[in-house]
Amino acid sequence: MSLFHLFLVALIQGLTEFLPISSSGHLILLPNLTGLDDQGQVIDVAVHVGTLGAVILYFWADVKDAAAGSLRLIRGKVDTRGAFLALCLVIATIPVILFGLILKLMGWDDLLRSTAVIGWTMLIFGIVLYWADQSGAQTRTAQQWTLKHALIMGLWQAIALIPGTSRSGITITAGRYLGYDRESAARLAMLMSIPTIIASGALLGGEVIATADAQAARDGAIAAVFAFLAALAALIFMMRLLRSVSFTPYVIYRVILGLILLGIAYS
């Protein structure tokens, strides 16, 4: 792959992974609309590793607590904030792993990668995000996360396996529906992305290791660095913006893009 192509893929993945506008949808659209070659699984895994590094760095305090709590959770103890956070993250991740395995084993994942599907999901779930953001209460904070709400948000997250839905967008929508304030809904959505990205990487990791060569490894490393920088910038931008602005700008973008894609798909 050319350096420009690597940069473009990494930039799209980095900027859209955590903004509620669907990274998978944009990455599928790149070859569909431009004629560029599909980047392949090696680059897919690499850019996800880059975005994973960005979210871990940005939310390091929470990640450190959850990591320490995981050790206590393994020993059957849920007696610290970190252990409870780790348990919530485990529960929130189970639905997307199960549904992801079902889609892959049934071969349905490739059937959902069309421009029409992405157009509809962009439009529909953009409107759902607007509804939840405007009508949801803002009475809960991330510190009040419960096991029940972790499961509910996890079930919503599984819907994001449909390209164009947006993993961060649908989990933020669920958080706002459940009454979490905007910053807390985004924080929980970002933390939920960590085990999800790890699980996704592990699912593809074996295939990538078996097929990657030295050139692919070099391209992957470059893409990971670009994606890390883009994702970190996107996280900083969104979390600061949420202190004064709602999710409406992202909704407007989703609706406009969804309508354009539907026009292209059905023309």
C-alpha angles and dihedrals in degrees: 000000000000120000090245092054091049091049092048094050092045092047093051093046094044096048097041103038094080102022110085094248103092124261094202091052093052093046091052091047092053096074093029094058103028104037092236117144118265108264094230133222097292092062092039091057092042095054090046089053088052093052090045090057091050096052092044091052095046095048095033095138092056092041091051091051092048092047092052090044091052090064090054091044091055088056090052096255124130097174102122135059089247093052091050091048090050091050091050091051092050091051092046091052100049097078095052092048092051095045091043092054091048092052092048096046092047092046092235096126094080092049091064097056098091128121090238093055092049091047093053095044092047090053101039099043091042089059091045090052090052092049094049093044095049098041101033120100121240098217101114131071131202089259088064095059112140134199090246092053091045089057093046092050089046091055090050089048090057089064087066089075083084103085115247095029094097119225093224092042096053094044091048087050090053091048093051091046088054092052103258116147116252097260093046093047089052093045093052091046091052093048090049089055092065100069090035093056090044091051092047091048091049091051092055098029097089093052092046094050091049095052104032121106131187093276092049091049091052092048090047093052092050092048092048092055093048091047092049092054094044093047093048090051091049092050093050091047096048098043092049093044092053090066089072109010134059126226091266096107090058090047091053090050092049094049094048093046092045092053092047092050093048089050090052094044096051100035 
